[in-house]
Amino acid sequence: MIKILVITGPTAVGKSAFALKLAGERGGEIICCDSMQVYRSLDIGTAKPLAAERAKVPHHCCDIAEPDANFTVTDYITYADKAIADIAARGKLPIVCGGTGFYIKGLLWEQSYAGVGSNEELRAKLAAEADERGAEYLYNKLCEADPIAATKIHANDTKRVIRALEICALRGVAKSSLEDGSPRKRYDYSLIGVDMERGELYKRIDDRVDNMISAGLESEVKGLAKYKNCQSMQAIGYKQFFDYFGGVRTLEETIALIKQKTRNYAKRQWTYLRTLEGVEWKTYDR
């Protein structure tokens, strides 16, 4: 079984810097584990690794999908598995780095819901609701039906939200109640969670958003306007700008909303990542 190192934690906590440090010390290459960094042209708002960082240490699983792609966790696992095998074959250490918890879970453990069928009519109905009312509406339905499963699925991963709701409807029980308590490991992994005091993290989040604005986030989103209704544009820092462009909010209100949404996302990450098996938490040290 291939040995890998996984670095995770909430957004803006310093995962990337830590992963770069470890890659230099241990002869590793980095596999990005971020559901929005997979998209090309979403650079500033996703805090994608800089060119200088990529030049220092090879990065994988960034810029692998067009902004209009409906990229899934299954797609990610396919790309990540290939990168891990390649890195290991060259005698390097694969270092998975990111805060997308359901990507990490799917990569590290086999999940099985044997015996649960499907209902295409129900799936079509739920997909229509997502198209009409938005991914967040459907995700809120899942939060009510199965709050545990909701913490393990990204709000923008409509396919997985629909599947979870489908399981609830077909089996009459929450999807989370069907999960195997001892799923099979896919890799021999070490899992490190990077943490810091919450108030300090929130300040880092606010500073990061300000830096993104200064770096040209507004222009980046304008250049992606034709993808407004795509999955990629549901990302925090992108979705909020479209109301600003439409005159619904001021720029100041938009920036404040992005900061708040990012802090809320960090809270959800904390909740989810602490459910992962075998996490060794380390306090962030500059």
C-alpha positions as CSV (number, residue, x, y, z in Angstrom):
1,M,0.0,0.0,0.0
2,I,1.4,3.4,-1.0
3,K,2.4,5.7,1.9
4,I,1.1,9.3,1.7
5,L,1.1,12.3,3.9
6,V,-2.1,14.4,4.2
7,I,-2.1,18.0,5.4
8,T,-5.5,19.5,6.2
9,G,-7.2,22.2,8.2
10,P,-9.6,25.1,7.8
11,T,-9.1,27.7,5.1
12,A,-6.3,30.3,5.6
13,V,-4.7,28.4,8.5
14,G,-1.3,27.9,6.7
15,K,-1.6,24.4,5.2
16,S,0.1,25.3,1.9
17,A,3.2,26.8,3.7
18,F,3.4,23.8,5.9
19,A,3.1,21.4,3.0
20,L,5.8,23.3,1.1
21,K,8.1,23.1,4.1
22,L,7.6,19.3,4.5
23,A,8.0,18.7,0.8
24,G,11.4,20.4,0.9
25,E,12.4,18.4,3.9
26,R,11.1,15.0,2.8
27,G,11.5,15.1,-0.9
28,G,7.8,15.3,-1.6
29,E,5.4,16.6,-4.3
30,I,2.1,18.2,-3.5
31,I,-1.4,17.0,-4.6
32,C,-3.8,19.9,-4.1
33,C,-7.1,18.9,-2.4
34,D,-9.4,21.8,-3.0
35,S,-12.7,21.5,-4.8
36,M,-12.3,25.0,-6.4
37,Q,-8.5,25.0,-7.3
38,V,-9.3,22.2,-9.8
39,Y,-10.8,24.8,-12.1
40,R,-8.7,26.7,-14.6
41,S,-8.8,30.6,-14.3
42,L,-10.1,30.6,-10.7
43,D,-6.8,31.8,-9.3
44,I,-7.0,34.7,-6.9
45,G,-10.3,33.7,-5.2
46,T,-9.2,30.1,-4.5
47,A,-5.7,31.1,-3.2
48,K,-4.2,28.8,-5.8
49,P,-0.5,28.0,-5.4
50,L,1.7,30.8,-6.9
51,A,4.0,30.1,-9.9
52,A,7.0,30.5,-7.6
53,E,5.6,27.8,-5.3
54,R,4.9,25.5,-8.1
55,A,8.4,26.0,-9.5
56,K,9.9,25.2,-6.1
57,V,7.8,22.0,-5.6
58,P,5.7,20.2,-8.2
59,H,1.9,20.6,-7.6
60,H,-0.7,18.2,-9.0
61,C,-4.6,18.4,-9.3
62,C,-4.7,22.2,-9.9
63,D,-6.1,23.6,-13.2
64,I,-7.5,20.2,-14.4
65,A,-11.1,21.3,-15.3
66,E,-12.7,24.0,-17.3
67,P,-14.9,26.5,-15.3
68,D,-18.1,25.0,-16.9
69,A,-17.3,21.4,-15.8
70,N,-19.4,19.6,-13.3
71,F,-16.4,18.3,-11.4
72,T,-17.1,15.6,-8.8
73,V,-15.3,13.8,-6.0
74,T,-15.1,10.8,-8.2
75,D,-13.3,12.9,-10.8
76,Y,-10.9,14.2,-8.1
77,I,-10.1,10.7,-6.8
78,T,-9.3,9.5,-10.4
79,Y,-6.8,12.4,-10.9
80,A,-5.3,12.1,-7.4
81,D,-4.8,8.4,-7.6
82,K,-2.9,8.8,-10.8
83,A,-0.7,11.6,-9.4
84,I,0.0,9.6,-6.2
85,A,1.0,6.5,-8.2
86,D,3.3,8.6,-10.4
87,I,4.9,10.4,-7.5
88,A,5.5,7.2,-5.5
89,A,6.9,5.4,-8.6
90,R,9.6,8.1,-8.8
91,G,10.6,7.6,-5.2
92,K,9.0,10.8,-4.0
93,L,6.5,11.3,-1.1
94,P,3.0,12.2,-2.1
95,I,1.7,15.0,0.1
96,V,-2.0,15.7,-0.2
97,C,-2.8,19.3,0.9
98,G,-6.1,20.9,1.3
99,G,-9.3,21.6,3.2
100,T,-11.9,19.9,1.1
101,G,-12.9,17.2,3.6
102,F,-15.1,15.1,1.4
103,Y,-12.3,14.8,-1.1
104,I,-9.9,13.6,1.6
105,K,-12.4,11.1,2.9
106,G,-13.1,9.7,-0.6
107,L,-9.4,9.5,-1.3
108,L,-8.4,7.7,1.9
109,W,-11.3,5.3,2.5
110,E,-13.7,3.2,0.4
111,Q,-17.3,4.1,1.0
112,S,-20.1,1.6,0.3
113,Y,-23.9,1.9,0.3
114,A,-24.7,-1.6,-0.9
115,G,-28.3,-2.4,-1.5
116,V,-29.4,1.2,-1.9
117,G,-30.9,1.6,-5.4
118,S,-31.8,4.7,-7.4
119,N,-34.8,6.6,-8.5
120,E,-34.2,8.6,-11.7
121,E,-37.5,10.4,-11.4
122,L,-36.6,11.7,-7.9
123,R,-33.1,12.6,-9.1
124,A,-34.5,14.6,-12.0
125,K,-36.9,16.4,-9.6
126,L,-34.1,17.3,-7.2
127,A,-31.9,18.4,-10.0
128,A,-34.7,20.7,-11.3
129,E,-35.0,22.2,-7.8
130,A,-31.3,22.9,-7.8
131,D,-31.5,24.5,-11.2
132,E,-34.5,26.7,-10.2
133,R,-33.6,27.6,-6.7
134,G,-29.9,27.1,-6.5
135,A,-27.5,24.5,-4.9
136,E,-27.8,26.2,-1.5
137,Y,-31.5,25.5,-1.4
138,L,-31.0,21.8,-2.0
139,Y,-28.2,21.7,0.5
140,N,-30.4,23.2,3.1
141,K,-32.9,20.4,2.5
142,L,-30.2,17.9,3.2
143,C,-29.2,19.8,6.4
144,E,-32.8,19.2,7.6
145,A,-33.0,15.6,6.5
146,D,-29.5,14.4,7.5
147,P,-27.4,17.0,9.3
148,I,-24.6,14.6,9.8
149,A,-24.3,13.8,6.1
150,A,-24.5,17.5,5.3
151,T,-21.3,18.2,7.3
152,K,-19.5,15.7,5.0
153,I,-20.7,17.1,1.7
154,H,-19.8,20.4,0.1
155,A,-22.9,22.6,-0.5
156,N,-21.9,23.0,-4.2
157,D,-21.5,19.2,-4.8
158,T,-25.1,18.9,-6.1
159,K,-24.6,15.4,-7.3
160,R,-23.7,14.1,-3.8
161,V,-26.4,16.2,-2.2
162,I,-29.0,14.7,-4.5
163,R,-27.7,11.2,-3.8
164,A,-27.9,11.7,0.0
165,L,-31.5,13.0,-0.3
166,E,-32.3,10.1,-2.6
167,I,-31.0,7.6,0.0
168,C,-33.0,9.3,2.7
169,A,-36.2,9.0,0.5
170,L,-35.6,5.4,-0.7
171,R,-34.5,3.9,2.6
172,G,-36.5,6.1,5.0
173,V,-33.3,6.7,7.1
174,A,-30.5,9.1,6.9
175,K,-27.6,8.3,4.6
176,S,-25.2,8.8,7.5
177,S,-26.8,5.9,9.4
178,L,-25.9,3.5,6.6
179,E,-22.2,4.3,6.5
180,D,-19.8,1.6,7.4
181,G,-18.1,2.4,10.7
182,S,-14.8,0.8,9.5
183,P,-14.3,1.6,5.8
184,R,-11.3,0.1,4.1
185,K,-8.3,2.2,3.8
186,R,-7.1,3.0,0.3
187,Y,-3.7,4.3,1.3
188,D,-1.2,4.0,4.2
189,Y,-1.6,7.5,5.3
190,S,-0.5,10.0,8.0
191,L,-3.0,12.7,8.5
192,I,-2.0,16.1,10.0
193,G,-4.5,18.8,10.9
194,V,-3.2,22.3,11.1
195,D,-5.0,24.4,13.7
196,M,-4.8,27.8,15.3
197,E,-6.8,29.9,17.8
198,R,-10.1,30.8,16.2
199,G,-9.8,34.6,16.6
200,E,-6.4,34.6,14.9
201,L,-7.7,32.5,12.1
202,Y,-10.6,34.9,11.5
203,K,-8.2,37.8,11.3
204,R,-6.1,35.9,8.7
205,I,-9.3,35.2,6.7
206,D,-10.2,38.9,6.7
207,D,-6.6,39.9,5.7
208,R,-6.6,37.2,2.9
209,V,-9.9,38.5,1.5
210,D,-8.5,42.1,1.5
211,N,-5.4,40.9,-0.3
212,M,-7.5,39.1,-2.9
213,I,-9.4,42.3,-3.6
214,S,-6.2,44.2,-3.9
215,A,-4.8,41.5,-6.3
216,G,-7.8,41.9,-8.7
217,L,-10.4,39.5,-7.6
218,E,-13.2,41.7,-9.0
219,S,-11.7,41.7,-12.4
220,E,-11.1,37.9,-12.2
221,V,-14.8,37.3,-11.5
222,K,-15.8,39.7,-14.3
223,G,-13.7,37.7,-16.8
224,L,-15.6,34.5,-15.7
225,A,-19.1,36.0,-15.9
226,K,-20.2,33.7,-18.7
227,Y,-19.9,30.8,-16.3
228,K,-22.2,32.5,-13.7
229,N,-24.6,29.5,-13.5
230,C,-21.9,26.9,-13.4
231,Q,-20.8,24.9,-10.4
232,S,-17.4,26.7,-10.2
233,M,-19.1,30.1,-9.7
234,Q,-20.8,28.9,-6.6
235,A,-17.4,29.2,-4.8
236,I,-17.1,31.8,-2.0
237,G,-15.6,34.9,-3.4
238,Y,-17.1,34.5,-6.8
239,K,-20.8,34.0,-6.3
240,Q,-21.1,37.1,-4.0
241,F,-19.8,39.4,-6.8
242,F,-22.7,38.7,-9.1
243,D,-25.1,40.5,-6.8
244,Y,-22.7,43.4,-6.7
245,F,-22.5,43.5,-10.5
246,G,-26.3,43.5,-10.6
247,G,-26.5,46.5,-8.2
248,V,-27.9,44.4,-5.3
249,R,-25.0,45.2,-2.9
250,T,-22.2,47.7,-2.7
251,L,-18.6,46.7,-3.0
252,E,-18.1,47.2,0.7
253,E,-21.1,45.0,1.5
254,T,-19.8,42.3,-0.9
255,I,-16.4,42.2,0.7
256,A,-17.9,41.9,4.1
257,L,-20.2,39.1,2.9
258,I,-17.2,37.2,1.4
259,K,-15.4,37.5,4.8
260,Q,-18.4,36.2,6.7
261,K,-19.1,33.4,4.3
262,T,-15.4,32.3,4.5
263,R,-15.5,32.4,8.3
264,N,-18.7,30.3,8.2
265,Y,-17.0,27.8,5.9
266,A,-14.0,27.6,8.2
267,K,-16.4,26.6,11.0
268,R,-17.9,23.8,8.9
269,Q,-14.4,22.6,8.0
270,W,-13.5,22.4,11.6
271,T,-16.6,20.4,12.3
272,Y,-16.1,18.0,9.4
273,L,-12.3,17.5,9.6
274,R,-12.5,16.5,13.3
275,T,-14.6,13.5,12.3
276,L,-11.8,12.1,10.2
277,E,-10.0,9.0,11.6
278,G,-6.5,9.4,12.8
279,V,-6.0,13.2,12.6
280,E,-3.0,14.5,14.5
281,W,-3.7,18.2,15.2
282,K,-0.8,20.6,15.3
283,T,-0.9,24.3,16.3
284,Y,0.1,26.6,13.4
285,D,3.7,27.9,14.0
286,R,5.0,30.7,11.8
